[in-house]
Amino acid sequence: MKNTLRLRFVFSYLIIALLTLILLNTYGHSAIYNKLVEYEKSKLYEEAELIAREYMPSISIRDTVDITLLKHFSALETLTNMRVWIVSPDGNIQMDSNLENSCHGENINEYDAAFLSYQSVVGEHPKGLMDDNMISVIYPITESLNTNGYLVLMSPASALNSSATNYIDSIVICGFIILSILFVIFISLYRRTVTPLKGMTAAVRAYANGRFDYRMEKMPCHEQTELADAICYLAEQMNGLNEYQKNFIANVSHDFRSPLTSIKGYTEALADGTIPAEMQEKYFNIILFETERLTKLTGNLLELNQLDHGSLVLEQENFDINDAIKKTSASFEQRCLDKHVSLDLIFDQKELMAYGDTGKIQQVIQNLLDNAIKFSPQDSVIKIHTLQKNHKIFVSIKDYGIGIPKESQKKIWNRFYKTDVSRGKDKTGTGLGLSITKEIIDAHGENINVISTEGVGTEFIFTLPSAKI
């Protein structure tokens, strides 16, 4: 049997109903009965005080019983079911209002010596004289600190037990009504909880099967709406990831296939002697160039895999960002000379200490400089500017090249993305450099932005925290 919410609702309802009935017929009955007994004791004690005040001063307990008083008490018992004993100090019953089963002349002490010492007793007391459960109140009649006798008033406990049962029966009827209402509430709760869950389950299965256009019905509760929105958001992310994986595989296949095709074609041509000896060096260089492209692409993919899985460990320290820029710029000296591009380093301070991973920040500068040189025209300038504001260091790399189309500026951080112009002019790029750059800056908890105008140039600005003291 499946452990479903429906079964849990049914079991919960049955347990509540069963416990309610058990409690009402055990603890509830006992509590009501005890309450009625206490009330009866209080009533008997008030009656005893009234009788002692009104009748006892006019008679002598040791004397012969007053017939008129006996008839009065007998009539009182008939009306109220309250039995009255007048007992002498030594325990003799001088008067019993019950004429049919009179205990007149009996000595209570011979049956239950402790009976007259109590204020009230519940049960078959005095034992031997009473066979039924009685509620008894013993009221001593005193004069000048002397006990002249006792007034004992008794009422059958069975009547109170019946009253308690009647009360419980009424409460049980009310309980059944409440349970009926509770059943309706349970059904409503079931429909408002389980039914939406079934809808969500169907949606999750649809998303798992790739049906990302599946739409869930509106949820009745705020919490369920939040859960449904979270599932829809997850489905959108899965759909985006699915599309990304397709594009990723297509881009990787394309970027690997192109150089591999060149390498294979030129290698076969060299092997079968199609290419003359004097031309072989040229094609060997092409093969070497394509091999370097594959090596760079593989390295970038491995680095992105590290960033994706959070396994990138930043070795952060205080370092001079100006010095890092100088060292990185020096590695581009030959490319700048070949293209007649000059680097203009503008430092607001001779030494500007930042906090971060020196190697990774140099990689960021290298990627941005590589793009700047690649898309700058000959005889142009690339400006690299650093400054400090409010405990933040700003690094700007600005070229005066072809620029980036406005519609492409938000896409340049995507992996393998290249603008049309870029694809036409860039034969060495992998489309991963800017993606890696942003991932590194994000890992530092900082920001990188681009400002670009077609035909005017492009400026990348990223921030770093100032050095920690």
VEXSE-192779 format. One record per residue (C-alpha): residue number from 1; residue in one letter; x, y, z. Coordinates in pm, whole numbers, plus 32768, in hexadecimal, padded with zeros to 4 digits. Example, Ala and Ser with C-alpha at 12.3 -4.5 7.8 and 13.67 -1.06 7.14 Angstrom:
BEGIN
1, A, 84CE, 7E3E, 830C;
2, S, 8557, 7F96, 82CA;
END
This chain:
BEGIN
1, M, 8000, 8000, 8000;
2, K, 808B, 8153, 7F9C;
3, N, 80C2, 824B, 80B2;
4, T, 7FF6, 835F, 800B;
5, L, 7F75, 84A6, 8098;
6, R, 7E13, 8425, 8066;
7, L, 7E56, 8303, 8153;
8, R, 7EFA, 83EF, 8249;
9, F, 7DC8, 84D1, 8243;
10, V, 7CE0, 83A5, 8279;
11, F, 7DB4, 8315, 8392;
12, S, 7DD4, 846C, 8435;
13, Y, 7C5B, 849D, 8428;
14, L, 7C13, 8343, 84B6;
15, I, 7D15, 836F, 85CB;
16, I, 7C81, 84C1, 862A;
17, A, 7B1F, 8430, 862C;
18, L, 7B87, 82FC, 86F6;
19, L, 7C52, 83C3, 87F2;
20, T, 7B32, 84B9, 881B;
21, L, 7A39, 83A3, 8869;
22, I, 7B2A, 82F1, 8956;
23, L, 7B7E, 8431, 8A11;
24, L, 7A12, 8497, 8A31;
25, N, 79A9, 8342, 8AB6;
26, T, 7ACC, 8320, 8BA7;
27, Y, 7B6A, 845E, 8C21;
28, G, 7A3F, 8533, 8BBB;
29, H, 7943, 8457, 8C70;
30, S, 7A22, 8442, 8DA4;
31, A, 7A59, 85BB, 8DAC;
32, I, 78E4, 8607, 8D8F;
33, Y, 7889, 84FF, 8E93;
34, N, 7988, 858B, 8F8B;
35, K, 7907, 86EA, 8F4C;
36, L, 77A1, 8679, 8F8F;
37, V, 7810, 85C5, 90CD;
38, E, 78B8, 86FE, 914F;
39, Y, 7784, 87C8, 90FD;
40, E, 76A5, 86C6, 91AE;
41, K, 7786, 86CC, 92E2;
42, S, 776D, 8845, 92EE;
43, K, 75F1, 8834, 92CE;
44, L, 75D4, 8728, 93DF;
45, Y, 76B1, 87F2, 94C6;
46, E, 75D7, 8926, 9496;
47, E, 74A1, 8854, 94DF;
48, A, 7549, 87CA, 961A;
49, E, 7596, 8929, 9694;
50, L, 742C, 8990, 9652;
51, I, 739B, 8861, 970C;
52, A, 7489, 8890, 9831;
53, R, 7429, 89FF, 984C;
54, E, 72B1, 89D1, 9824;
55, Y, 7263, 8886, 98D6;
56, M, 737C, 8811, 99B6;
57, P, 735C, 891D, 9AC8;
58, S, 71F1, 88B1, 9B0F;
59, I, 723A, 8740, 9B4B;
60, S, 731E, 866B, 9C1B;
61, I, 73DC, 856C, 9B4B;
62, R, 73E4, 8472, 9C68;
63, D, 726C, 848E, 9CA0;
64, T, 715B, 83D3, 9BF0;
65, V, 713F, 842F, 9A87;
66, D, 7048, 853D, 9A28;
67, I, 6F44, 8491, 9949;
68, T, 6EEE, 85D5, 9899;
69, L, 7058, 8618, 9847;
70, L, 7082, 84B2, 97C9;
71, K, 6F59, 84D9, 96DF;
72, H, 6FE8, 8625, 9668;
73, F, 713C, 8588, 9618;
74, S, 7092, 845F, 9574;
75, A, 6FCC, 8545, 9490;
76, L, 710E, 8604, 9446;
77, E, 71B7, 84BF, 93D9;
78, T, 7096, 846B, 92F7;
79, L, 70AE, 85BD, 924D;
80, T, 7229, 85E5, 9239;
81, N, 72AB, 847E, 925C;
82, M, 737A, 84FA, 9384;
83, R, 738D, 840E, 94AE;
84, V, 73B2, 84A5, 960B;
85, W, 7446, 8402, 973E;
86, I, 7451, 849B, 9898;
87, V, 756A, 83F0, 9956;
88, S, 75C0, 8401, 9AC8;
89, P, 7722, 8452, 9B3A;
90, D, 776A, 82DF, 9B76;
91, G, 76FF, 8280, 9A12;
92, N, 7598, 8209, 9A45;
93, I, 74A9, 8263, 992C;
94, Q, 738C, 8315, 99E0;
95, M, 72C7, 836A, 98A5;
96, D, 72C6, 82E7, 973D;
97, S, 71ED, 8395, 963A;
98, N, 71D8, 8251, 956E;
99, L, 70AF, 819F, 960D;
100, E, 70C1, 806A, 952C;
101, N, 722F, 800F, 956A;
102, S, 7262, 80C4, 96B0;
103, C, 73AC, 80A6, 9767;
104, H, 7313, 8134, 98A7;
105, G, 73C0, 80AD, 99DC;
106, E, 74F8, 803A, 9923;
107, N, 764A, 80AE, 99A1;
108, I, 7722, 8135, 988A;
109, N, 7865, 8103, 994B;
110, E, 7828, 7F8D, 9950;
111, Y, 7830, 7F88, 97D4;
112, D, 7922, 809E, 9778;
113, A, 79D2, 8141, 989D;
114, A, 7A70, 8250, 97C6;
115, F, 7932, 82B9, 9714;
116, L, 78CA, 83D2, 9802;
117, S, 7A29, 8467, 9800;
118, Y, 7A0D, 84C4, 9690;
119, Q, 7973, 8601, 9609;
120, S, 78F8, 854E, 94D1;
121, V, 790B, 83EC, 9447;
122, V, 78C3, 8355, 92F1;
123, G, 787E, 81DF, 92CC;
124, E, 77D5, 80C3, 9387;
125, H, 77F9, 8167, 94DB;
126, P, 77C0, 8119, 95F0;
127, K, 782B, 7FC2, 957E;
128, G, 772C, 7EBB, 95E2;
129, L, 7613, 7FB4, 9607;
130, M, 760E, 8037, 94A0;
131, D, 761D, 7F5A, 936B;
132, D, 760B, 8072, 926C;
133, N, 7706, 817E, 9217;
134, M, 76A3, 82B3, 92D5;
135, I, 7721, 8416, 92F6;
136, S, 7720, 845B, 946A;
137, V, 7755, 859F, 9528;
138, I, 7795, 858A, 96A1;
139, Y, 7739, 86CB, 9756;
140, P, 7792, 86CF, 98CC;
141, I, 7696, 877B, 99B5;
142, T, 775C, 8833, 9ABE;
143, E, 770E, 8909, 9BEE;
144, S, 7815, 89B3, 9CC5;
145, L, 7927, 88EB, 9C17;
146, N, 7870, 87A7, 9C69;
147, T, 77ED, 86BF, 9B59;
148, N, 7680, 8672, 9B9F;
149, G, 7659, 8596, 9A6E;
150, Y, 7672, 8582, 98F4;
151, L, 7597, 85D2, 97D0;
152, V, 75DC, 84E8, 96A9;
153, L, 754C, 853C, 9554;
154, M, 756D, 8441, 9437;
155, S, 7521, 8445, 92C3;
156, P, 7542, 8320, 91CB;
157, A, 767C, 8339, 90F3;
158, S, 75D2, 826E, 8FDF;
159, A, 74F6, 8398, 8F8A;
160, L, 762B, 8470, 8F55;
161, N, 76CB, 8360, 8E83;
162, S, 7595, 835E, 8DA6;
163, S, 75A0, 84DB, 8D90;
164, A, 7710, 84CF, 8D2C;
165, T, 76BC, 83CE, 8C21;
166, N, 75A4, 84AB, 8B9C;
167, Y, 7691, 85D4, 8B8D;
168, I, 7795, 8502, 8AD4;
169, D, 768C, 8485, 89E0;
170, S, 762F, 85EC, 8990;
171, I, 779E, 8647, 8966;
172, V, 77D6, 8514, 8888;
173, I, 76B8, 8583, 87A8;
174, C, 775B, 86DB, 8791;
175, G, 78A5, 8627, 8752;
176, F, 780E, 8567, 862C;
177, I, 7793, 86AF, 859D;
178, I, 78EF, 8746, 85C7;
179, L, 798E, 860F, 852D;
180, S, 78A2, 862E, 8404;
181, I, 790D, 8798, 83D7;
182, L, 7A77, 872B, 8406;
183, F, 7A47, 8622, 82FA;
184, V, 79D6, 872F, 8206;
185, I, 7B04, 8802, 826A;
186, F, 7BEA, 86D7, 8233;
187, I, 7B57, 869E, 80D9;
188, S, 7B87, 880E, 8089;
189, L, 7CED, 8809, 8109;
190, Y, 7D31, 86CF, 8041;
191, R, 7CB4, 8771, 7F02;
192, R, 7D78, 88AF, 7F48;
193, T, 7EBC, 87F5, 7F93;
194, V, 7EC9, 86A2, 7EE7;
195, T, 7E1E, 8701, 7DA2;
196, P, 7F11, 8823, 7D5C;
197, L, 8034, 873A, 7DB2;
198, K, 7FB8, 8646, 7CAB;
199, G, 7FB7, 8765, 7BB1;
200, M, 811A, 87C2, 7C12;
201, T, 8186, 8656, 7BF4;
202, A, 80F5, 8644, 7A96;
203, A, 81AC, 8786, 7A3D;
204, V, 82F9, 8706, 7AC3;
205, R, 82D2, 85C3, 79FA;
206, A, 8283, 868F, 78C3;
207, Y, 83B8, 8767, 78F9;
208, A, 848B, 8630, 7936;
209, N, 8418, 85AE, 77E3;
210, G, 847D, 86F3, 773B;
211, R, 8321, 878A, 771B;
212, F, 8385, 88E0, 779B;
213, D, 824F, 8986, 7706;
214, Y, 8171, 88D1, 7806;
215, R, 80B3, 89C9, 78E1;
216, M, 802E, 8984, 7A3E;
217, E, 7ED9, 89F1, 7AB5;
218, K, 7EBB, 8B10, 7BAC;
219, M, 7F01, 8AA3, 7D11;
220, P, 7E04, 8AEE, 7E28;
221, C, 7EFF, 8B47, 7F3A;
222, H, 801D, 8C3D, 7F4E;
223, E, 811A, 8B33, 7FB9;
224, Q, 80B2, 8A4D, 7E9C;
225, T, 80CB, 8B6F, 7DA9;
226, E, 822E, 8BAF, 7E1F;
227, L, 8287, 8A3F, 7DEE;
228, A, 81E4, 8A39, 7C96;
229, D, 82A1, 8B75, 7C33;
230, A, 83E5, 8AD4, 7CAA;
231, I, 839C, 899E, 7BD6;
232, C, 834E, 8A78, 7AA7;
233, Y, 848E, 8B3C, 7AE0;
234, L, 8551, 89F7, 7AF8;
235, A, 84B0, 8981, 79B5;
236, E, 8515, 8AC5, 7909;
237, Q, 8678, 8A99, 7986;
238, M, 8679, 892F, 7911;
239, N, 85F6, 899B, 77BE;
240, G, 8702, 8AA6, 77AA;
241, L, 880A, 89AA, 7816;
242, N, 878D, 88B6, 7712;
243, E, 87A8, 89BE, 7604;
244, Y, 88FB, 8A24, 7689;
245, Q, 8979, 88BE, 767C;
246, K, 8902, 889C, 7515;
247, N, 89AD, 89E1, 74B4;
248, F, 8AE1, 8984, 757F;
249, I, 8B08, 8838, 74CC;
250, A, 8AC7, 88DC, 737C;
251, N, 8BC9, 89EE, 73C1;
252, V, 8CD0, 8902, 7449;
253, S, 8C9A, 8815, 7324;
254, H, 8CBC, 8937, 7231;
255, D, 8DF1, 89C8, 72D8;
256, F, 8E99, 8874, 72EB;
257, R, 8E2F, 87FC, 7192;
258, S, 8EB7, 892A, 70D6;
259, P, 9025, 8911, 7149;
260, L, 901B, 8793, 7146;
261, T, 8FA2, 8799, 6FDD;
262, S, 90C0, 8883, 6F81;
263, I, 91C1, 87B0, 703B;
264, K, 9140, 866E, 6F9B;
265, G, 9133, 8700, 6E3D;
266, Y, 928E, 879E, 6E48;
267, T, 9328, 866C, 6EF0;
268, E, 929E, 8585, 6DE1;
269, A, 9319, 8673, 6CD4;
270, L, 9475, 867A, 6D70;
271, A, 9476, 8501, 6D95;
272, D, 941A, 84AF, 6C2E;
273, G, 9508, 85B5, 6B9B;
274, T, 93FC, 8695, 6B0B;
275, I, 94A1, 87C5, 6BA8;
276, P, 95FB, 8811, 6B17;
277, A, 9725, 8820, 6C03;
278, E, 9750, 8998, 6BE9;
279, M, 95E6, 89CB, 6C60;
280, Q, 95ED, 88D2, 6D7F;
281, E, 966A, 89C9, 6E88;
282, K, 953B, 8AA7, 6E48;
283, Y, 9447, 898B, 6E7F;
284, F, 9507, 890A, 6FAC;
285, N, 94D5, 8A64, 7047;
286, I, 9362, 8A53, 6FF8;
287, I, 934D, 8900, 70A4;
288, L, 940C, 898F, 71D0;
289, F, 931F, 8ABB, 71DB;
290, E, 91EA, 89DC, 71D8;
291, T, 9285, 8901, 72E8;
292, E, 92BB, 8A33, 73C2;
293, R, 914C, 8A91, 738C;
294, L, 90E0, 8938, 7404;
295, T, 91C8, 8951, 7532;
296, K, 913C, 8AA7, 758F;
297, L, 8FD4, 8A30, 7561;
298, T, 9011, 88FC, 7638;
299, G, 90B5, 89CE, 774A;
300, N, 8F93, 8AC2, 774B;
301, L, 8E95, 89A7, 7762;
302, L, 8F4E, 890E, 7889;
303, E, 8F56, 8A5E, 793A;
304, L, 8DE3, 8A98, 7901;
305, N, 8D9C, 893D, 798B;
306, Q, 8E54, 89A2, 7AC9;
307, L, 8D87, 8AE1, 7AE3;
308, D, 8C40, 8A25, 7AA8;
309, H, 8C81, 892B, 7BBD;
310, G, 8CF9, 8A2A, 7CB9;
311, S, 8E4D, 897E, 7CCC;
312, L, 8F08, 8ABE, 7C7A;
313, V, 8FD7, 8B1F, 7DAA;
314, L, 903E, 8C8B, 7DB7;
315, E, 9192, 8CCD, 7E52;
316, Q, 9144, 8E30, 7EBC;
317, E, 924C, 8F1D, 7F3B;
318, N, 92B0, 908A, 7F33;
319, F, 935B, 90E2, 7DEA;
320, D, 93B2, 9212, 7D17;
321, I, 92B4, 9220, 7BFA;
322, N, 9391, 9317, 7B3B;
323, D, 94B3, 9223, 7B43;
324, A, 93CF, 9107, 7ACF;
325, I, 935D, 91DC, 79A8;
326, K, 94C5, 9230, 794A;
327, K, 952F, 90C4, 794C;
328, T, 9400, 9052, 7884;
329, S, 9425, 916E, 7788;
330, A, 9590, 9110, 774E;
331, S, 9527, 8FBC, 76C9;
332, F, 9468, 906B, 75AC;
333, E, 958F, 9143, 7540;
334, Q, 95D8, 9084, 73FD;
335, R, 946A, 9079, 7393;
336, C, 944B, 91EE, 73CE;
337, L, 9584, 9230, 7300;
338, D, 9507, 9155, 71E3;
339, K, 93B9, 920D, 71DB;
340, H, 9444, 9366, 722E;
341, V, 9367, 937D, 7364;
342, S, 93E3, 9439, 7496;
343, L, 937F, 93FC, 7600;
344, D, 9346, 9532, 76D5;
345, L, 935B, 94DB, 7849;
346, I, 92B7, 95E5, 7923;
347, F, 92E8, 95B4, 7A98;
348, D, 925A, 96AD, 7B92;
349, Q, 934F, 9627, 7C91;
350, K, 94A9, 9598, 7C63;
351, E, 944A, 946C, 7D36;
352, L, 92DF, 93FB, 7D5D;
353, M, 92AC, 92D2, 7E45;
354, A, 9181, 91EF, 7E05;
355, Y, 9105, 90AD, 7EA3;
356, G, 90C8, 8F79, 7DCB;
357, D, 9162, 8E52, 7D15;
358, T, 9288, 8EEA, 7C59;
359, G, 929C, 8DD6, 7B53;
360, K, 9126, 8DDD, 7B07;
361, I, 911B, 8F5A, 7AEF;
362, Q, 9244, 8F50, 79FF;
363, Q, 917B, 8E57, 7930;
364, V, 9057, 8F4E, 792A;
365, I, 913E, 9067, 78B5;
366, Q, 91D6, 8F7D, 77B2;
367, N, 9081, 8F1D, 7723;
368, L, 900C, 9088, 7711;
369, L, 9155, 90FF, 7677;
370, D, 914F, 8FE0, 757B;
371, N, 8FF4, 904B, 7506;
372, A, 9054, 91BB, 7501;
373, I, 9188, 917D, 7426;
374, K, 90CC, 9085, 7348;
375, F, 8FB8, 917C, 72EE;
376, S, 9084, 92BF, 72E9;
377, P, 90EA, 9356, 719D;
378, Q, 9259, 938E, 714C;
379, D, 9301, 94C6, 71D3;
380, S, 9206, 94E0, 72F4;
381, V, 9221, 9500, 746E;
382, I, 91A1, 9424, 7587;
383, K, 917A, 94D4, 76D6;
384, I, 9198, 941E, 7820;
385, H, 9131, 94F3, 7949;
386, T, 9128, 94A5, 7AC0;
387, L, 909C, 9578, 7BDB;
388, Q, 9018, 9550, 7D3C;
389, K, 8EC5, 95C6, 7DC1;
390, N, 8E25, 9578, 7F11;
391, H, 8EF3, 9440, 7F5F;
392, K, 8EBC, 93BC, 7DFD;
393, I, 8FB8, 93A5, 7CE3;
394, F, 8F3C, 93E0, 7B81;
395, V, 8FF8, 9354, 7A54;
396, S, 8F9C, 93CF, 78F7;
397, I, 9019, 933F, 77AC;
398, K, 8FA8, 9415, 7686;
399, D, 8FE5, 93E7, 7512;
400, Y, 8F7E, 94B2, 73E1;
401, G, 8F26, 938C, 7306;
402, I, 8DF4, 930B, 7254;
403, G, 8D18, 9308, 738B;
404, I, 8C03, 9214, 73E9;
405, P, 8AA0, 9230, 7360;
406, K, 89A7, 929E, 746A;
407, E, 88D0, 9166, 7440;
408, S, 8A01, 908A, 747F;
409, Q, 8A89, 9135, 75B6;
410, K, 89BA, 9064, 76AA;
411, K, 8A18, 8F23, 75F4;
412, I, 8B92, 8F49, 75F5;
413, W, 8BA9, 8E9F, 7749;
414, N, 8B01, 8D66, 76C0;
415, R, 8BE3, 8C42, 7673;
416, F, 8C48, 8C19, 7505;
417, Y, 8B99, 8D5A, 74A7;
418, K, 8C36, 8E25, 7391;
419, T, 8BA7, 8F50, 72DF;
420, D, 8B8A, 8F3A, 7165;
421, V, 8CA6, 9031, 7142;
422, S, 8D74, 8F68, 7236;
423, R, 8D3C, 8E27, 7174;
424, G, 8DA8, 8ED3, 7039;
425, K, 8EEB, 8F61, 70C2;
426, D, 8F48, 8E78, 71E1;
427, K, 8FD5, 8D2A, 7176;
428, T, 908A, 8CDC, 72BF;
429, G, 8F83, 8D1C, 73C9;
430, T, 8EB6, 8C0B, 7472;
431, G, 8D95, 8CE2, 74E8;
432, L, 8DE7, 8C84, 7650;
433, G, 8ED7, 8D99, 76BC;
434, L, 8DD3, 8E96, 7732;
435, S, 8D05, 8D85, 77D6;
436, I, 8E35, 8D17, 78A0;
437, T, 8E85, 8E82, 78EF;
438, K, 8D2B, 8EC1, 7982;
439, E, 8D32, 8D7B, 7A47;
440, I, 8E7E, 8DE0, 7AE7;
441, I, 8E02, 8F3C, 7B44;
442, D, 8CBD, 8EA7, 7BCD;
443, A, 8D8A, 8DB2, 7C9C;
444, H, 8E32, 8EE1, 7D3C;
445, G, 8CDA, 8F70, 7D8C;
446, E, 8D15, 909B, 7CA6;
447, N, 8C80, 9128, 7B63;
448, I, 8CE9, 9151, 79F9;
449, N, 8C33, 922D, 78FA;
450, V, 8C5A, 9289, 778D;
451, I, 8C23, 93D7, 76DD;
452, S, 8C34, 93C3, 7563;
453, T, 8BCD, 9482, 742B;
454, E, 8BF1, 93F1, 72CF;
455, G, 8D06, 949A, 720B;
456, V, 8D7B, 9559, 7341;
457, G, 8E0A, 9454, 742D;
458, T, 8DD3, 9380, 7562;
459, E, 8E22, 93B0, 76D3;
460, F, 8E1E, 929C, 77D9;
461, I, 8E1A, 9306, 7948;
462, F, 8E3D, 9217, 7A6C;
463, T, 8E63, 924E, 7BE1;
464, L, 8F38, 91B6, 7CF4;
465, P, 8F3A, 91EC, 7E6C;
466, S, 9050, 92C0, 7EFC;
467, A, 9167, 920C, 7FB3;
468, K, 9118, 918C, 810F;
469, I, 91DF, 9228, 8226;
END
